[in-house]
Amino acid sequence: MDGFFAQALVLLGATLILLPLFQKLGLGSILGYLAAGVAVGPLGLALISDGTAVLHFAELGVVLMLFLVGLELAPQHLWAQRRSLVGLGATQMVASTLLLAGAFLLLGFESRVSLAVGAILALSSTAFVIQMLVETNQLGTPHGRSAFSILLFQDLAVIPILLLLPVLAGTGGTEDGPQLLAGVVALVGMVLAGRYLLNPWLGWLAKLRNRELMSASALMLVLGSAALMEHLGLSMGLGAFVAGVLLANSPYREQLETDIQPFKGLLLGLFFLAIGMTMDLRLLRDYPGEIGVYLLVLLAVKAAVLMVISRIRKADWRGTLMFGMLLSQGGEFAFVLLTQAVTLNLMETTLAGQLNLVVALSMACTPLLLKAVVALWPEAQQPARRDLEEETMPSHHPRVVIAGLGRFGQITARILVGRQIPFTALDSDPDEIDMLRRFGNEVYFGDVTRLDLLRTAGLEHARVLVVAVDDAEAALKTVELVRDHFPQVAIIARARDRFHAFKLRALGVTVIRETFESALLTARLTLTELGVPESTAIELVRSFKELDERMLESQVEHRDDHDKLLEANARGRAELSSLLQGDE
C-alpha cells in the first residue's frame, strides 16, 4: 500500500485491533505492537512493503524516551548511582560478551565473529525494558533501578563496540579516534550550554506564553542533541539522554515532559510496529534449528549472568528471576551494529538476518517470560525489598501538589518543607519562578489548567491539591478538571472574594478566603485599641466568623439568583447586628 496517509491508516487500524486484544490477554502492549507489525508487513498481509523505512523514522521514539528518562535523573542523582552504573553495567556487559562469544565459538563460528556477536547480543533493549517497567510501575523498584543502570551503561558501551567492529574486520579503526574525541568535545559543549544557556532561553520563550512554541522548542532541543551525536558517529539516544539530564533540575522540566510525552508514545509504538514488519520470518522457515539454538543461547546466557549478579547482591529468588528475564533479550541497537558488521564484511548477510530475527524474537519472548515468572510467584509483581541497590532515587509521587507558588502558596510550601513532606509546585510566571528557585524553592513552569501537566506533576498519586493561583477563572477550571479526573484528591482552594468562594464551594472543595483571617485579626486588634476587653474582642470576632461562615454556606445555593442573594444578605446583616449588639 503506497502513500503516507494510506500507510498511517493501516498502522493505526492494525494497532487498534490487536493492541486491546493482547492487553486483554495480559500479554502487554509491546507484544501487541510486534504482532501488528508482522500482520501488516511484507510477510503478513503485505499492506506495507518497506518496514525498514518506517523503522528509521520510528527510532525517534527511542530518542524521545531516553530524553524523558534523562529528565527524571538530575546530575546529583546520576552521580549517586555511579557504583551501580559502573559496577552492575560493566559486570553484566563483560560477562555476557565473553560467555556469548564462547558459546558461539563452540557452535563453530570464527573467533573474531564470535566476539562481535557476543558484544552485539550482550546489549539489551532500552525501549522494551523501560516501557515494560513503566507499564508495570516497577521503574522505581530495586530491580527496576538496577536494570536502568545496566541499560544506561550499555548505551555508553555502544561507542566502543562501534570502534571494535572495524578492528575485528581487519580494517583498522584508528580513523575513528578523532570522531570519538569530537563526540567527547560535543558532550562537554552540551553540558556548558545546558548550564548557562538553556534555562535563560526557555525562560524567554515562556514569557511569550505560546504553548505551540514551547512544544516546538522541546522537540528542537531533543532532536538537535540527537542529530549532533549521530553526525559525530555516536548514539542518538545518548545525546537525547544527556539533554534530558541537563534539564532535570530546570523549572521547565514538567512542561517539557508534558509536551514531549504524546510524541514519544506514538513514535515508540511505531518503533515496535516497525520491528515486527522487519522480522524476516522466511529465515525461521529455512533455518529453524539454528535460529532456535541461537535464541536459547542468548536468553539462557544473559539470564544466567543477570541472575548470578542478583544473587551475589543478596536478592531473593523472585527478584532474581524478574531481573534475569527483564534484560535477557537483545537490543534495538543490534540491528544497526549487525548492518555495520555486514558492511565491513565481518559476517555474511544470512547470518546477520538470522541474528536480527533472534533479537526480535527475544524481544517478543520477554513479556511472556515475565508473565510466567509472575504466574509462578504472584508476589514478584509487587515491589521487592531493597535487594539490588540501596541508593535513593527522587520520589515522583508527591503527597501534595501546589498550583501557584506566589505569596499565598509559599506559606504552605514552607511549612511542608519544614516537615519534609514531598510536594510539587507549579506556577506560570517565569520571573516569579526564577526568583523563588534562588531561595531554594522547588517550583516548575506550567499552566495549571492543563490536565496533562497536572498528570505529569504526579497529581494522580497525591493526596492533596492546594489551588493558590491568583486568577479566579484558572482556579475554577483547575478544580473542575481535578474533580472530573482525580476525584480521590482532596482540594483546598484559595478564594479571591465572596463570589469566587460561592463558585468554589459549589464544587465541593475546602475554601480559604485569602484575606478573611487577616481581616478578622485586624478587627480584633481594632476593638482592643478602642478599649474593648481582649476576651470580649476575641469572642466577638469568633461569633462573627461562625455567623459569616453559615451565611456563606446558605448563600451558595442562591449564587446565581441576585434577588434571593440580596434577601439572604439582608437577613444575615440583621442577625449579625443583633448578635454583636447583644454582646455589649
Secondary structure, DSSP 8 states (H G I E B T S, - for coil): --SHHHHHHHHHHHHHHHHHHHHHTTS-HHHHHHHHHHHHSTTTT-S-S-HHHHHHHHHHHHHHHHHHHHHT--HHHHHHTHHHHHHHHHHHHHHHHHHHHHHHHHTT--HHHHHHHHHHHT---HHHHHHHHHHTT-TTSHHHHHHHHHHHHHHHHHHHHHHHHHHHHTS--GGGHHHHHHHHHHHHHHHHHIIIIIHHHHHHHHHTT-HHHHHHHHHHHHHHHHHHHHHTTS-HHHHHHHHHHHTTT-TTHHHHHHHHHHHHHHHHHHHHHHHHHH--HHHHHH-HHHHHHHHHHHHHHHHHHHHHHHHHTT--HHHHHHHHHHT-S--THHHHHHHHHHHTTSS-HHHHHHHHHHHHHHHHHHHHHHHHHHHH-GGGGS---S-S-------S--SEEEE--STTHHHHHHHHHHTT--EEEEES-HHHHHHHHHTT--EEE--TT-HHHHHHTTGGG-SEEEE--S-HHHHHHHHHHHHHH-TTSEEEEEESSHHHHHHHHHTT-EEEETTHHHHHHHHHHHHHHTT--HHHHHHHHHHHHHHHHHHHHHHGGGTT-HHHHHHHHHHHHHHHHHHHHHT-
